[in-house]
């Protein structure tokens, strides 16, 4: 059901976080140990989720027009 993946739902948040964690892992050595992340609108929401769930990876967070 598409509604279970609505942005504000727990399943939606888990999907976003899992996707970004997978991307971070796939980048491997291409990413520095810690890095900055920025996002605007929904990207800001996602950046905030990633910073919350991967605090050891994110050294700076910039959210524009969340």
KOLDODO-824152 format. One record per residue: residue number from 0; residue in one letter; y, x, z of N, C-alpha, C in turn. Coordinates in pm, whole numbers, always signed. Example, Ala and Ser with C-alpha at 12.3 -4.5 7.8 and 13.67 -1.06 7.14 Angstrom:
2
NODE    i  aa    n_py    n_px    n_pz   ca_py   ca_px   ca_pz    c_py    c_px    c_pz
NODE    0   A    -569   +1319    +780    -450   +1230    +780    -330   +1320    +780
NODE    1   S    -225   +1285    +708    -106   +1367    +714      +3   +1290    +787
END
This chain:
66
NODE    i  aa    n_py    n_px    n_pz   ca_py   ca_px   ca_pz    c_py    c_px    c_pz
NODE    0   X    -118     +84      +0      +0      +0      +0    +124     +88      +0
NODE    1   X    +216     +66     -91    +336    +148    -105    +426    +142     +17
NODE    2   X    +427     +32     +88    +517     +18    +202    +484    +113    +315
NODE    3   X    +359    +155    +326    +323    +246    +434    +387    +383    +415
NODE    4   X    +433    +415    +295    +498    +543    +269    +650    +529    +261
NODE    5   X    +705    +422    +318    +850    +406    +322    +910    +523    +399
NODE    6   X   +1028    +568    +360   +1088    +689    +414   +1092    +690    +566
NODE    7   X   +1128    +581    +631   +1143    +580    +775   +1013    +564    +852
NODE    8   X    +903    +535    +784    +778    +512    +854    +714    +645    +896
NODE    9   X    +626    +637    +994    +555    +758   +1038    +471    +816    +927
NODE   10   X    +407    +730    +847    +326    +777    +735    +413    +843    +630
NODE   11   X    +531    +786    +606    +624    +844    +509    +672    +980    +554
NODE   12   X    +706    +992    +682    +750   +1121    +736    +636   +1224    +727
NODE   13   X    +515   +1182    +763    +400   +1273    +758    +375   +1320    +615
NODE   14   X    +389   +1230    +517    +369   +1266    +377    +471   +1372    +335
NODE   15   X    +599   +1351    +370    +705   +1445    +335    +680   +1581    +400
NODE   16   X    +652   +1580    +529    +629   +1706    +602    +508   +1779    +545
NODE   17   X    +398   +1708    +520    +278   +1772    +463    +307   +1832    +326
NODE   18   X    +384   +1760    +244    +416   +1811    +111    +495   +1942    +123
NODE   19   X    +599   +1943    +207    +681   +2063    +222    +604   +2178    +286
NODE   20   X    +518   +2150    +384    +435   +2256    +442    +343   +2315    +336
NODE   21   X    +289   +2230    +249    +206   +2278    +138    +285   +2367     +44
NODE   22   X    +409   +2328     +16    +494   +2409     -73    +524   +2544      -8
NODE   23   X    +557   +2543    +121    +585   +2668    +192    +463   +2759    +188
NODE   24   X    +346   +2704    +213    +223   +2784    +208    +195   +2834     +67
NODE   25   X    +218   +2750     -34    +194   +2791    -173    +288   +2903    -216
NODE   26   X    +410   +2905    -163    +506   +3011    -198    +463   +3146    -141
NODE   27   X    +390   +3144     -33    +337   +3266     +25    +442   +3373     +46
NODE   28   X    +417   +3491      -9    +506   +3605     +10    +636   +3595     -70
NODE   29   X    +648   +3494    -154    +772   +3473    -229    +886   +3430    -137
NODE   30   X    +852   +3370     -24    +952   +3329     +74    +963   +3435    +183
NODE   31   X   +1083   +3460    +232   +1095   +3548    +348   +1034   +3481    +471
NODE   32   X   +1016   +3558    +576    +957   +3504    +699   +1034   +3382    +750
NODE   33   X   +1167   +3390    +749   +1252   +3275    +781   +1350   +3257    +667
NODE   34   X   +1396   +3134    +645   +1488   +3107    +536   +1578   +2990    +571
NODE   35   X   +1685   +2976    +496   +1779   +2865    +512   +1737   +2750    +423
NODE   36   X   +1774   +2630    +465   +1742   +2512    +385   +1864   +2418    +389
NODE   37   X   +1892   +2356    +276   +2004   +2263    +265   +1958   +2141    +187
NODE   38   X   +2020   +2030    +215   +1987   +1909    +142   +2101   +1809    +149
NODE   39   X   +2106   +1725     +47   +2208   +1620     +39   +2137   +1486     +30
NODE   40   X   +2190   +1387    +100   +2134   +1251    +101   +1989   +1255    +147
NODE   41   X   +1894   +1206     +69   +1753   +1207    +108   +1702   +1350    +125
NODE   42   X   +1754   +1442     +48   +1717   +1583     +65   +1759   +1636    +201
NODE   43   X   +1871   +1586    +253   +1915   +1623    +387   +1820   +1570    +492
NODE   44   X   +1775   +1448    +470   +1676   +1388    +560   +1549   +1474    +561
NODE   45   X   +1503   +1511    +442   +1382   +1593    +431   +1403   +1730    +492
NODE   46   X   +1519   +1790    +469   +1548   +1921    +527   +1545   +1914    +680
NODE   47   X   +1598   +1806    +736   +1594   +1787    +880   +1452   +1775    +932
NODE   48   X   +1369   +1701    +860   +1228   +1689    +900   +1159   +1825    +900
NODE   49   X   +1183   +1901    +795   +1118   +2033    +784   +1165   +2123    +896
NODE   50   X   +1295   +2124    +923   +1347   +2208   +1030   +1289   +2168   +1165
NODE   51   X   +1265   +2039   +1184   +1206   +1990   +1308   +1059   +2030   +1321
NODE   52   X    +986   +2024   +1211    +842   +2051   +1215    +806   +2197   +1190
NODE   53   X    +898   +2275   +1139    +872   +2418   +1113    +985   +2503   +1169
NODE   54   X   +1015   +2490   +1298   +1133   +2558   +1353   +1127   +2710   +1342
NODE   55   X   +1011   +2768   +1339    +998   +2914   +1327   +1025   +2966   +1187
NODE   56   X   +1026   +2877   +1088   +1050   +2917    +949   +1195   +2903    +906
NODE   57   X   +1269   +2812    +969   +1405   +2780    +925   +1506   +2849   +1015
NODE   58   X   +1591   +2934    +956   +1693   +3001   +1038   +1829   +2930   +1031
NODE   59   X   +1855   +2857    +921   +1979   +2780    +909   +1948   +2649    +837
NODE   60   X   +2015   +2544    +882   +1998   +2411    +822   +2135   +2355    +789
NODE   61   X   +2153   +2311    +665   +2278   +2247    +622   +2242   +2111    +565
NODE   62   X   +2299   +2006    +625   +2275   +1869    +579   +2408   +1812    +530
NODE   63   X   +2411   +1774    +403   +2531   +1716    +342   +2508   +1568    +315
NODE   64   X   +2594   +1484    +366   +2588   +1340    +343   +2449   +1281    +367
NODE   65   X   +2396   +1298    +490   +2262   +1246    +516   +2257   +1101    +507
END
